[in-house]
């Protein structure tokens, strides 16, 4: 799931996000971990490559061409809710042609974004918990700015609990429980390997 909003271009994150998408899809295809789908999100969630369709060089190029980084907003709760619906539909379709044991496997989502989640954090967090209960693991790849002054680690969040001003580090109450900060594409193979290891461990744990 790739953030297609304007902030990705403004934060110089768009190019790295697309390179990450290409690397991820290539790695997952080689590992034969299952079917792959790609969605864009911003104001709405759009499927740019559906489940059930082989991910080839041609279909990959078409998927990449769909990203313009021009959407005005990023509706985070709509994203997670939309992802759950896409995965549930894919599971239902797979169930029609596969055994029950196949359908019960965990589903994995890489969300690639600059992760500027300013509003409705509790709602987003609630949807993330809902996804996990449905055996859907959402991993946020935070495409960080190469400029240390603009890094997400420098950001702060402002809240007003009980009418009192509170300033905390931006990632302190981050709604995605699984996230990795990505600054260098060379880090990605290791991130994918670690994530898949955790994914398989979760499958084994949930099956025991």
Backbone as a chain_set.jsonl record, in Angstrom:
{"seq": "XXXXXXXXXXXXXXXXXXXXXXXXXXXXXXXXXXXXXXXXXXXXXXXXXXXXXXXXXXXXXXXXXXXXXXXXXXXXXXXXXXXXXXXXXXXXXXXXXXXXXXXXXXXXXXXXXXXXXXXXXXXXXXXXXXXXXXXXXXXXXXXXXXXXXXXXXXXXXXXXXXXXXXXXXXXXXXXXXXXXXXXXXXXXXXXXXXXXXXXXXXXXXXXX", "coords": {"N": [[0.859, -1.181, 0.0], [0.795, 2.048, -1.05], [1.443, 5.38, -0.209], [-0.053, 7.944, -1.876], [-0.122, 10.671, -1.733], [0.26, 14.316, -1.79], [2.142, 15.094, 0.11], [4.11, 13.209, 0.063], [5.609, 13.778, -2.198], [6.421, 16.359, -1.541], [8.013, 15.859, 0.654], [10.069, 14.559, -0.508], [9.825, 11.812, -0.744], [8.587, 10.174, -2.548], [10.005, 8.957, -4.766], [11.753, 7.131, -3.487], [9.828, 5.532, -2.281], [8.59, 4.267, -4.481], [10.774, 2.865, -5.483], [11.152, 1.184, -3.337], [8.767, -0.262, -3.48], [9.163, -1.664, -5.911], [11.385, -3.245, -5.206], [10.318, -4.74, -3.068], [8.146, -6.173, -4.258], [9.537, -7.71, -6.1], [11.142, -9.283, -4.406], [9.2, -10.671, -2.884], [7.874, -12.044, -4.888], [9.897, -13.753, -5.835], [10.263, -15.291, -3.564], [7.925, -16.628, -3.484], [5.699, -16.317, -1.727], [3.011, -16.045, -1.863], [-0.035, -14.629, -3.278], [0.108, -11.314, -4.696], [-0.914, -7.987, -4.188], [-1.334, -4.536, -5.078], [-1.99, -1.368, -3.763], [-2.956, 2.078, -3.997], [-3.124, 4.978, -1.903], [-4.766, 7.78, -0.39], [-6.796, 10.316, -0.615], [-8.609, 8.359, -1.202], [-8.779, 4.74, -1.414], [-7.243, 2.843, -3.857], [-7.105, 0.092, -6.011], [-4.315, -0.872, -7.723], [-3.034, -3.037, -8.678], [-4.419, -6.131, -8.824], [-5.16, -8.92, -6.573], [-4.571, -12.308, -7.595], [-3.681, -11.857, -10.135], [-0.794, -12.389, -12.013], [2.343, -10.969, -11.009], [4.198, -9.328, -13.075], [6.964, -7.971, -15.059], [5.746, -6.242, -16.831], [3.15, -5.775, -15.716], [3.99, -4.714, -13.336], [5.257, -2.346, -14.154], [3.037, -0.998, -15.098], [1.61, -0.675, -12.693], [3.357, 1.007, -11.247], [3.163, 3.291, -12.805], [0.789, 4.405, -12.057], [1.049, 6.019, -9.9], [1.051, 9.314, -8.873], [1.422, 11.106, -6.869], [-0.255, 13.235, -6.048], [-2.572, 13.446, -4.601], [-4.65, 15.165, -2.324], [-5.072, 14.767, 0.425], [-4.461, 12.422, 3.152], [-6.289, 9.83, 4.083], [-6.244, 8.099, 6.761], [-7.669, 6.279, 8.451], [-9.541, 5.392, 6.631], [-7.844, 4.116, 4.865], [-6.838, 1.837, 6.359], [-9.216, 0.513, 6.985], [-10.105, 0.046, 4.365], [-8.056, -1.643, 3.431], [-8.421, -3.883, 5.064], [-10.911, -4.728, 4.054], [-10.236, -5.348, 1.37], [-8.452, -7.486, 1.784], [-10.066, -9.332, 3.138], [-11.931, -9.912, 1.144], [-10.227, -11.074, -0.732], [-9.455, -13.322, 0.71], [-11.878, -14.643, 0.883], [-12.347, -15.201, -1.822], [-10.181, -16.881, -2.321], [-10.836, -18.948, -0.646], [-12.834, -20.149, -2.008], [-11.579, -21.709, -3.818], [-9.615, -23.139, -2.616], [-8.121, -25.109, 0.064], [-9.253, -25.177, 3.491], [-7.135, -24.897, 5.284], [-5.288, -23.447, 3.841], [-6.545, -21.002, 3.528], [-6.499, -20.03, 6.103], [-4.048, -18.888, 6.598], [-1.835, -16.233, 7.613], [-2.173, -12.789, 6.593], [-0.198, -10.322, 4.989], [0.769, -6.929, 5.055], [2.544, -4.326, 3.621], [2.867, -1.02, 4.357], [3.723, 1.839, 2.785], [4.981, 4.949, 3.369], [5.32, 8.503, 4.169], [4.294, 8.806, 6.576], [2.794, 10.819, 7.914], [0.679, 11.24, 10.172], [-1.721, 12.975, 11.404], [-4.254, 13.286, 12.497], [-7.069, 11.642, 14.108], [-5.783, 9.477, 15.369], [-6.351, 7.544, 17.317], [-8.543, 6.26, 16.214], [-7.387, 5.138, 13.924], [-5.546, 3.44, 15.177], [-7.318, 1.69, 16.409], [-8.45, 0.419, 14.166], [-6.16, -0.854, 13.217], [-5.743, -2.716, 15.241], [-8.033, -4.232, 14.858], [-7.466, -5.3, 12.329], [-5.274, -6.945, 12.972], [-6.474, -8.815, 14.634], [-7.874, -10.142, 12.734], [-5.935, -11.628, 11.625], [-4.218, -10.218, 10.005], [-1.322, -8.686, 9.252], [-0.044, -5.556, 9.574], [2.569, -3.636, 8.439], [4.347, -0.754, 8.788], [6.35, 1.004, 6.632], [8.283, 3.589, 7.087], [9.129, 6.144, 5.107], [11.74, 8.038, 5.415], [12.978, 11.441, 5.579], [15.94, 12.432, 3.817], [17.217, 14.574, 4.856], [18.413, 15.364, 7.943], [17.265, 17.327, 9.585], [14.629, 17.326, 8.871], [13.734, 14.895, 9.579], [11.514, 12.284, 10.687], [11.963, 11.659, 13.264], [12.466, 14.024, 14.473], [10.096, 15.277, 14.737], [7.22, 16.483, 16.577], [4.253, 15.837, 18.482], [1.227, 17.474, 19.266], [-1.103, 17.545, 21.821], [-4.189, 17.908, 23.687], [-4.984, 16.844, 26.395], [-7.557, 16.706, 28.734], [-7.823, 19.425, 28.451], [-5.301, 20.482, 28.748], [-2.147, 21.495, 27.524], [-0.026, 19.264, 25.791], [3.036, 18.08, 24.724], [4.599, 15.708, 22.807], [6.966, 13.232, 21.609], [6.721, 12.494, 18.157], [6.447, 9.78, 17.351], [5.692, 8.546, 19.659], [3.026, 7.916, 20.357], [2.297, 6.454, 18.125], [0.065, 5.072, 15.77], [0.4, 2.673, 14.331], [1.465, -0.397, 15.319], [3.608, -1.914, 14.375], [6.417, -0.849, 12.871], [8.982, 0.499, 10.705], [11.736, 2.616, 10.209], [12.748, 3.885, 7.199], [15.518, 4.871, 5.499], [17.45, 4.34, 3.669], [17.562, 2.539, 0.719], [19.054, 0.261, 0.584], [18.71, -0.931, 2.992], [16.404, -2.344, 2.797], [16.194, -5.163, 1.896], [17.045, -6.547, 4.227], [15.115, -5.672, 6.024], [12.803, -6.765, 4.876], [13.402, -9.502, 5.126], [13.513, -9.79, 7.962], [10.875, -9.063, 8.596], [9.354, -11.038, 7.259], [10.234, -13.247, 8.669], [9.156, -12.737, 11.222], [6.509, -12.784, 10.452], [6.1, -15.49, 9.635], [6.578, -16.68, 12.106], [4.41, -15.72, 13.554], [2.363, -16.993, 12.162], [2.894, -19.666, 12.797], [2.58, -19.542, 15.573], [-0.108, -18.798, 15.812], [-1.294, -20.994, 14.769], [-0.813, -22.995, 16.493]], "CA": [[0.0, 0.0, 0.0], [1.696, 3.198, -1.217], [0.865, 6.709, 0.002], [-0.007, 8.685, -3.142], [-0.489, 12.052, -1.421], [1.215, 15.379, -2.119], [3.216, 15.209, 1.101], [5.192, 12.299, -0.33], [6.461, 14.517, -3.131], [6.985, 17.5, -0.823], [9.047, 15.356, 1.559], [11.04, 13.817, -1.339], [9.696, 10.404, -0.381], [7.92, 9.431, -3.614], [10.929, 8.118, -5.538], [12.199, 6.025, -2.644], [8.669, 4.662, -2.071], [8.421, 3.445, -5.678], [11.904, 1.937, -5.524], [10.861, 0.185, -2.309], [7.719, -1.116, -4.032], [9.773, -2.559, -6.9], [12.22, -4.205, -4.482], [9.439, -5.615, -2.293], [7.396, -7.094, -5.118], [10.496, -8.659, -6.67], [11.536, -10.223, -3.358], [8.063, -11.516, -2.524], [7.612, -12.93, -6.018], [10.943, -14.787, -5.845], [10.057, -16.164, -2.407], [6.663, -17.341, -3.704], [4.971, -16.315, -0.448], [1.575, -15.98, -2.104], [-0.468, -13.631, -4.25], [0.481, -9.936, -4.371], [-1.747, -6.893, -4.671], [-0.788, -3.206, -4.795], [-3.002, -0.311, -3.718], [-2.54, 3.444, -3.686], [-4.077, 5.594, -0.977], [-4.695, 9.215, -0.138], [-8.202, 10.617, -0.36], [-9.316, 7.094, -1.352], [-7.942, 3.559, -1.63], [-7.442, 2.343, -5.216], [-6.316, -1.098, -6.354], [-3.582, -0.677, -8.982], [-2.713, -4.395, -9.141], [-5.29, -6.983, -8.006], [-4.808, -10.3, -6.266], [-4.968, -13.258, -8.627], [-3.016, -11.53, -11.388], [0.665, -12.512, -11.841], [3.076, -9.704, -10.971], [5.274, -9.418, -14.066], [7.602, -6.683, -15.346], [4.762, -5.388, -17.506], [2.119, -5.344, -14.77], [4.67, -3.87, -12.357], [5.436, -1.025, -14.757], [1.716, -0.36, -15.111], [1.294, -0.275, -11.316], [4.185, 2.164, -10.912], [2.705, 4.468, -13.564], [-0.451, 4.923, -11.47], [1.356, 6.904, -8.775], [1.348, 10.688, -9.278], [1.677, 11.862, -5.634], [-1.006, 14.486, -6.189], [-3.779, 13.454, -3.775], [-4.548, 16.291, -1.385], [-5.088, 14.334, 1.824], [-4.285, 11.003, 3.423], [-7.327, 9.367, 5.001], [-5.609, 6.915, 7.327], [-8.65, 5.292, 8.898], [-10.115, 4.831, 5.416], [-6.853, 3.18, 4.333], [-6.794, 0.565, 7.088], [-10.518, -0.123, 6.772], [-10.115, -0.431, 2.987], [-7.131, -2.773, 3.329], [-9.112, -5.029, 5.673], [-11.945, -5.186, 3.119], [-9.561, -5.976, 0.227], [-7.9, -8.769, 2.22], [-11.167, -10.248, 3.44], [-12.487, -10.34, -0.132], [-9.252, -11.998, -1.321], [-9.532, -14.563, 1.474], [-13.129, -15.3, 0.486], [-12.146, -15.751, -3.167], [-9.245, -18.0, -2.214], [-11.561, -20.021, 0.028], [-13.701, -20.827, -2.978], [-10.795, -22.596, -4.681], [-8.502, -23.727, -1.869], [-8.49, -25.779, 1.302], [-9.421, -24.306, 4.663], [-5.829, -24.639, 5.893], [-4.63, -22.405, 3.064], [-7.235, -19.741, 3.781], [-6.253, -19.571, 7.459], [-2.727, -18.288, 6.754], [-1.823, -14.807, 7.905], [-1.975, -11.883, 5.458], [0.837, -9.339, 5.303], [0.641, -5.658, 4.331], [3.553, -3.282, 3.783], [2.345, 0.325, 4.103], [4.893, 2.672, 2.509], [4.499, 6.328, 3.49], [6.089, 9.387, 5.043], [3.656, 8.56, 7.887], [2.314, 12.042, 8.588], [-0.659, 10.933, 10.704], [-1.956, 14.104, 12.299], [-5.586, 13.255, 13.095], [-7.764, 10.361, 14.274], [-4.81, 8.417, 15.654], [-6.991, 6.471, 18.071], [-9.378, 5.518, 15.269], [-6.46, 4.343, 13.114], [-5.029, 2.394, 16.054], [-8.39, 0.71, 16.593], [-8.546, -0.359, 12.937], [-4.965, -1.709, 13.163], [-6.015, -3.853, 16.136], [-9.039, -5.042, 14.176], [-6.767, -6.045, 11.279], [-4.445, -7.986, 13.584], [-7.399, -9.853, 15.099], [-8.257, -10.891, 11.534], [-4.705, -12.281, 11.153], [-3.647, -9.354, 8.981], [-0.203, -7.964, 9.855], [0.277, -4.304, 8.881], [3.903, -3.134, 8.762], [4.567, 0.56, 8.204], [7.707, 1.401, 6.233], [8.298, 5.048, 7.108], [10.143, 6.692, 4.215], [12.193, 9.23, 6.131], [13.687, 12.451, 4.802], [17.401, 12.341, 3.906], [17.649, 15.744, 5.624], [18.199, 15.08, 9.371], [16.408, 18.344, 10.199], [13.239, 17.03, 8.515], [13.469, 13.514, 9.937], [10.33, 12.049, 11.505], [12.413, 11.599, 14.66], [12.516, 15.392, 14.986], [8.739, 15.796, 14.836], [6.51, 16.419, 17.841], [2.794, 15.879, 18.407], [0.607, 18.328, 20.278], [-2.434, 17.126, 22.229], [-4.769, 18.696, 24.782], [-5.743, 15.997, 27.316], [-8.201, 17.46, 29.824], [-7.656, 20.855, 28.226], [-3.933, 20.9, 29.031], [-1.224, 21.295, 26.408], [0.953, 18.197, 25.97], [3.882, 17.89, 23.549], [5.331, 14.439, 22.907], [7.622, 12.814, 20.366], [5.722, 12.113, 17.16], [6.27, 8.33, 17.294], [5.371, 8.015, 20.986], [1.695, 7.307, 20.325], [2.088, 6.11, 16.721], [-1.018, 4.076, 15.757], [0.822, 1.395, 13.757], [2.378, -1.016, 16.295], [4.794, -2.454, 13.693], [6.922, 0.122, 11.899], [10.428, 0.588, 10.501], [12.125, 3.857, 9.543], [13.553, 3.545, 6.023], [16.242, 6.009, 4.93], [18.331, 3.841, 2.617], [16.958, 1.382, 0.072], [19.888, -0.904, 0.856], [18.215, -1.556, 4.218], [15.132, -3.013, 2.557], [16.246, -6.637, 1.936], [17.117, -7.008, 5.617], [13.803, -5.407, 6.617], [11.877, -7.775, 4.341], [13.752, -10.79, 5.74], [13.089, -9.761, 9.362], [9.422, -9.027, 8.645], [8.847, -12.346, 6.884], [10.525, -14.152, 9.778], [8.13, -12.49, 12.234], [5.243, -13.211, 9.849], [6.016, -16.943, 9.734], [6.469, -17.019, 13.525], [3.031, -15.452, 13.927], [1.548, -18.051, 11.573], [3.099, -20.873, 13.604], [1.997, -19.312, 16.895], [-1.575, -18.766, 15.714], [-1.751, -22.319, 14.356], [-0.542, -23.945, 17.581]], "C": [[0.895, 1.231, 0.0], [0.924, 4.495, -1.049], [1.061, 7.531, -1.271], [-0.344, 10.166, -2.942], [0.626, 13.035, -1.77], [2.392, 15.431, -1.155], [4.39, 14.298, 0.765], [6.156, 12.987, -1.284], [7.161, 15.668, -2.407], [8.116, 17.078, 0.108], [10.09, 14.507, 0.842], [11.024, 12.321, -1.04], [9.15, 9.55, -1.517], [8.833, 8.481, -4.353], [11.384, 6.906, -4.747], [11.057, 5.039, -2.413], [8.469, 3.728, -3.265], [9.568, 2.448, -5.837], [11.698, 0.815, -4.501], [9.793, -0.79, -2.798], [8.301, -2.127, -5.013], [10.603, -3.638, -6.219], [11.373, -5.22, -3.728], [8.744, -6.652, -3.174], [8.323, -8.13, -5.753], [10.867, -9.724, -5.641], [10.407, -11.192, -3.021], [7.707, -12.489, -3.641], [8.622, -14.074, -6.056], [10.748, -15.796, -4.713], [8.777, -16.983, -2.516], [5.849, -17.443, -2.42], [3.463, -16.261, -0.641], [1.247, -14.937, -3.151], [-0.14, -12.223, -3.747], [-0.529, -8.972, -4.971], [-1.065, -5.577, -4.3], [-1.938, -2.21, -4.795], [-2.319, 1.031, -3.497], [-3.556, 4.002, -2.703], [-3.754, 7.06, -0.771], [-6.088, 9.63, 0.28], [-9.036, 9.341, -0.409], [-8.309, 5.975, -1.546], [-8.272, 2.994, -3.01], [-6.539, 1.138, -5.471], [-5.64, -0.859, -7.706], [-3.044, -2.0, -9.523], [-3.493, -5.35, -8.257], [-4.657, -8.321, -7.65], [-5.269, -11.19, -7.416], [-4.326, -13.015, -9.973], [-1.503, -11.622, -11.18], [1.343, -11.141, -11.872], [4.308, -9.835, -11.859], [5.932, -8.051, -14.226], [6.597, -5.714, -15.964], [3.699, -4.874, -16.536], [2.728, -4.46, -13.688], [4.872, -2.458, -12.873], [4.113, -0.268, -14.798], [1.34, 0.137, -13.712], [2.068, 0.982, -10.922], [3.686, 3.44, -11.592], [1.46, 5.114, -12.96], [-0.195, 5.933, -10.346], [1.803, 8.273, -9.264], [1.729, 11.564, -8.082], [1.039, 13.251, -5.705], [-2.264, 14.531, -5.324], [-3.593, 14.421, -2.609], [-4.41, 15.849, 0.071], [-4.766, 12.851, 1.925], [-5.289, 10.602, 4.491], [-6.887, 8.032, 5.598], [-6.608, 5.862, 7.789], [-9.318, 4.626, 7.697], [-9.153, 3.822, 4.786], [-6.943, 1.831, 5.033], [-8.111, -0.193, 6.918], [-10.592, -0.718, 5.357], [-9.224, -1.643, 2.783], [-7.765, -4.033, 3.91], [-10.136, -5.607, 4.699], [-11.331, -5.901, 1.909], [-9.052, -7.365, 0.605], [-8.994, -9.786, 2.532], [-11.796, -10.781, 2.149], [-11.556, -11.344, -0.809], [-9.298, -13.345, -0.614], [-10.783, -15.358, 1.078], [-12.986, -15.935, -0.896], [-11.234, -16.973, -3.134], [-9.944, -19.208, -1.592], [-12.442, -20.803, -0.923], [-12.935, -21.836, -3.825], [-9.63, -23.277, -3.953], [-9.018, -24.375, -0.593], [-8.583, -24.782, 2.444], [-8.087, -23.954, 5.286], [-5.083, -23.543, 5.157], [-5.222, -21.05, 3.393], [-6.863, -19.164, 5.138], [-4.893, -18.899, 7.632], [-2.834, -16.779, 6.946], [-1.586, -13.993, 6.646], [-1.068, -10.737, 5.893], [0.676, -8.097, 4.425], [1.835, -4.766, 4.66], [2.903, -1.953, 3.417], [3.544, 1.249, 3.962], [4.456, 4.134, 2.449], [5.502, 7.18, 4.256], [5.455, 9.458, 6.429], [3.265, 9.821, 8.643], [0.863, 11.833, 9.009], [-0.97, 11.969, 11.78], [-3.28, 14.004, 13.056], [-6.082, 11.815, 13.227], [-6.812, 9.207, 14.578], [-5.447, 7.246, 16.4], [-7.876, 5.625, 17.168], [-8.502, 4.603, 14.414], [-5.912, 3.177, 13.931], [-6.061, 1.291, 16.261], [-8.548, -0.185, 15.366], [-7.344, -1.292, 12.782], [-5.149, -2.931, 14.064], [-7.031, -4.8, 15.517], [-8.386, -5.904, 13.095], [-5.978, -7.206, 11.878], [-5.308, -9.14, 14.091], [-7.891, -10.725, 13.943], [-7.058, -11.58, 10.891], [-4.122, -11.544, 9.958], [-2.574, -8.491, 9.644], [0.141, -6.748, 9.003], [1.631, -3.79, 9.363], [4.117, -1.814, 8.037], [6.048, 0.763, 7.897], [7.7, 2.921, 6.117], [9.447, 5.547, 6.247], [10.579, 8.039, 4.792], [12.972, 10.166, 5.215], [15.201, 12.256, 4.924], [18.003, 13.514, 4.684], [17.369, 15.496, 7.108], [17.266, 16.081, 10.056], [14.927, 18.087, 9.934], [12.849, 15.596, 8.872], [12.226, 13.405, 10.81], [10.699, 11.976, 12.986], [12.49, 12.98, 15.305], [11.118, 15.971, 15.224], [8.17, 15.622, 16.244], [5.008, 16.449, 17.579], [2.267, 16.721, 19.559], [-0.8, 17.816, 20.554], [-2.895, 17.986, 23.406], [-5.601, 17.803, 25.692], [-6.258, 16.823, 28.497], [-7.959, 18.959, 29.702], [-6.26, 21.38, 28.482], [-3.02, 20.557, 27.846], [-0.206, 20.203, 26.748], [1.704, 18.012, 24.665], [4.721, 16.63, 23.749], [6.036, 14.162, 21.587], [6.582, 12.203, 19.429], [5.424, 10.609, 17.171], [5.847, 7.716, 18.625], [4.015, 7.317, 21.005], [1.31, 6.936, 18.885], [1.084, 4.966, 16.629], [-0.666, 2.728, 15.13], [1.822, 0.735, 14.704], [3.652, -1.591, 15.684], [5.25, -1.439, 12.649], [8.447, 0.102, 11.867], [10.708, 1.895, 9.784], [13.12, 3.519, 8.429], [14.193, 4.81, 5.45], [17.056, 5.597, 3.696], [17.718, 2.569, 2.032], [17.764, 0.111, 0.314], [19.462, -1.636, 2.127], [17.056, -2.514, 3.939], [15.204, -4.542, 2.55], [16.279, -7.194, 3.349], [15.775, -6.811, 6.318], [12.786, -6.45, 6.17], [12.133, -9.126, 5.008], [13.263, -10.851, 7.189], [11.565, -9.807, 9.483], [8.822, -10.387, 8.306], [9.106, -13.375, 7.98], [9.475, -13.998, 10.869], [6.763, -12.972, 11.745], [5.06, -14.718, 10.004], [5.892, -17.391, 11.19], [5.046, -16.799, 14.024], [2.092, -16.526, 13.388], [1.656, -19.31, 12.433], [2.451, -20.741, 14.975], [0.488, -19.391, 16.862], [-2.138, -20.13, 15.35], [-1.606, -23.353, 15.475], [-1.646, -23.94, 18.614]], "O": [[1.667, 1.44, 0.936], [-0.121, 4.69, -1.668], [2.19, 7.782, -1.693], [-0.797, 10.834, -3.871], [1.769, 12.648, -2.012], [3.508, 15.77, -1.549], [5.529, 14.581, 1.136], [7.37, 12.804, -1.193], [8.345, 15.922, -2.629], [9.062, 17.835, 0.329], [10.892, 13.823, 1.477], [12.057, 11.652, -1.075], [9.238, 8.323, -1.458], [8.483, 7.318, -4.554], [11.402, 5.788, -5.262], [11.292, 3.832, -2.354], [8.209, 2.538, -3.086], [9.355, 1.317, -6.276], [12.021, -0.345, -4.759], [9.891, -1.995, -2.564], [7.972, -3.312, -4.954], [10.541, -4.807, -6.599], [11.667, -6.415, -3.742], [8.753, -7.847, -2.877], [7.943, -9.288, -5.923], [10.904, -10.914, -5.953], [10.634, -12.395, -2.889], [7.291, -13.618, -3.382], [8.253, -15.226, -6.281], [11.024, -16.985, -4.867], [8.561, -17.916, -1.742], [5.366, -18.519, -2.065], [2.713, -16.415, 0.323], [2.135, -14.421, -3.83], [-0.114, -11.97, -2.543], [-0.945, -9.125, -6.119], [-0.312, -5.513, -3.328], [-2.762, -2.201, -5.71], [-1.25, 1.111, -2.892], [-4.705, 3.563, -2.668], [-2.622, 7.507, -0.956], [-6.521, 9.338, 1.394], [-10.06, 9.247, 0.267], [-7.132, 6.223, -1.809], [-9.43, 2.7, -3.305], [-5.345, 1.175, -5.174], [-6.317, -0.667, -8.716], [-2.644, -2.083, -10.684], [-3.259, -5.387, -7.049], [-3.744, -8.794, -8.327], [-6.228, -10.872, -8.12], [-4.407, -13.862, -10.863], [-0.976, -10.995, -10.262], [0.97, -10.268, -12.655], [5.33, -10.383, -11.447], [5.507, -7.08, -13.599], [6.597, -4.522, -15.659], [3.382, -3.684, -16.53], [2.064, -3.557, -13.177], [4.688, -1.487, -12.139], [4.066, 0.94, -14.566], [0.815, 1.241, -13.564], [1.507, 1.907, -10.336], [3.775, 4.53, -11.027], [1.113, 6.242, -13.311], [-1.115, 6.616, -9.897], [2.801, 8.393, -9.975], [2.295, 12.642, -8.259], [1.679, 14.274, -5.464], [-2.959, 15.547, -5.309], [-2.528, 14.485, -1.994], [-3.71, 16.491, 0.855], [-4.792, 12.121, 0.935], [-5.162, 10.982, 5.654], [-7.125, 6.971, 5.019], [-6.41, 4.673, 7.54], [-9.627, 3.434, 7.737], [-9.579, 2.803, 4.243], [-7.104, 0.799, 4.382], [-8.109, -1.41, 6.729], [-11.075, -1.834, 5.169], [-9.582, -2.566, 2.053], [-7.663, -5.114, 3.33], [-10.224, -6.823, 4.533], [-11.838, -6.934, 1.473], [-9.202, -8.313, -0.165], [-8.854, -10.969, 2.221], [-12.151, -11.956, 2.067], [-12.008, -12.333, -1.386], [-9.195, -14.391, -1.256], [-10.744, -16.582, 0.957], [-13.438, -17.057, -1.123], [-11.474, -17.965, -3.822], [-9.677, -20.35, -1.966], [-12.76, -21.968, -0.682], [-13.528, -22.702, -4.468], [-8.775, -23.906, -4.576], [-10.18, -24.219, -0.218], [-8.05, -23.676, 2.362], [-7.908, -22.836, 5.769], [-4.326, -22.789, 5.768], [-4.498, -20.063, 3.525], [-6.901, -17.948, 5.322], [-4.606, -18.385, 8.713], [-3.789, -16.141, 6.503], [-0.887, -14.437, 5.735], [-1.159, -10.248, 7.019], [0.475, -8.199, 3.215], [2.106, -4.483, 5.827], [2.439, -1.779, 2.29], [4.304, 1.427, 4.914], [3.661, 4.516, 1.591], [6.41, 6.662, 4.905], [5.998, 10.082, 7.341], [3.39, 9.885, 9.866], [-0.064, 12.206, 8.289], [-0.531, 11.845, 12.923], [-3.416, 14.573, 14.138], [-5.593, 10.903, 12.56], [-7.011, 8.09, 14.101], [-5.118, 6.088, 16.14], [-7.952, 4.408, 17.336], [-8.833, 3.435, 14.206], [-5.824, 2.054, 13.434], [-5.724, 0.108, 16.284], [-8.752, -1.393, 15.493], [-7.489, -2.403, 12.271], [-4.761, -4.042, 13.702], [-6.908, -6.019, 15.633], [-8.705, -7.085, 12.956], [-6.009, -8.319, 11.353], [-4.92, -10.303, 13.989], [-8.272, -11.88, 14.134], [-7.141, -12.058, 9.76], [-3.601, -12.155, 9.025], [-2.883, -7.662, 10.5], [0.562, -6.885, 7.854], [1.817, -3.54, 10.554], [4.072, -1.764, 6.808], [6.891, 0.703, 8.792], [7.168, 3.472, 5.153], [10.611, 5.391, 6.614], [9.875, 9.041, 4.67], [13.549, 9.744, 4.213], [15.697, 11.948, 6.007], [19.154, 13.455, 5.117], [16.206, 15.423, 7.502], [16.557, 15.726, 10.999], [14.067, 18.565, 10.675], [11.766, 15.135, 8.512], [11.917, 14.315, 11.58], [9.857, 12.201, 13.855], [12.569, 13.098, 16.528], [10.975, 17.027, 15.839], [8.583, 14.738, 16.995], [4.549, 17.012, 16.584], [2.791, 16.683, 20.673], [-1.601, 17.669, 19.631], [-2.104, 18.691, 24.031], [-6.817, 17.979, 25.763], [-5.504, 17.534, 29.161], [-7.897, 19.675, 30.702], [-6.039, 22.591, 28.442], [-3.114, 19.481, 27.256], [0.394, 20.202, 27.823], [1.092, 17.809, 23.616], [5.453, 16.503, 24.731], [5.734, 14.787, 20.57], [5.68, 11.486, 19.864], [4.27, 10.209, 17.017], [5.662, 6.502, 18.715], [3.872, 6.249, 21.601], [0.157, 7.082, 18.48], [1.23, 3.975, 17.344], [-1.359, 1.74, 15.37], [2.925, 1.254, 14.88], [4.659, -1.743, 16.374], [4.555, -1.199, 11.662], [9.11, -0.255, 12.841], [9.994, 2.251, 8.846], [14.182, 2.948, 8.675], [13.497, 5.708, 4.975], [17.311, 6.405, 2.804], [17.396, 1.635, 2.765], [17.22, -0.992, 0.257], [19.799, -2.804, 2.326], [16.763, -3.392, 4.75], [14.34, -5.179, 3.153], [15.624, -8.194, 3.643], [15.342, -7.656, 7.101], [12.005, -6.956, 6.976], [11.193, -9.813, 5.407], [12.669, -11.847, 7.601], [11.022, -10.491, 10.351], [7.896, -10.844, 8.976], [8.291, -14.272, 8.197], [8.959, -14.989, 11.386], [5.964, -13.498, 12.52], [4.007, -15.179, 10.444], [5.193, -18.36, 11.486], [4.532, -17.587, 14.817], [1.143, -16.926, 14.062], [0.65, -19.942, 12.757], [1.851, -21.687, 15.485], [-0.135, -19.969, 17.753], [-3.315, -20.403, 15.587], [-2.191, -24.435, 15.42], [-1.577, -24.68, 19.595]]}, "num_chains": 1, "name": "protein.A"}
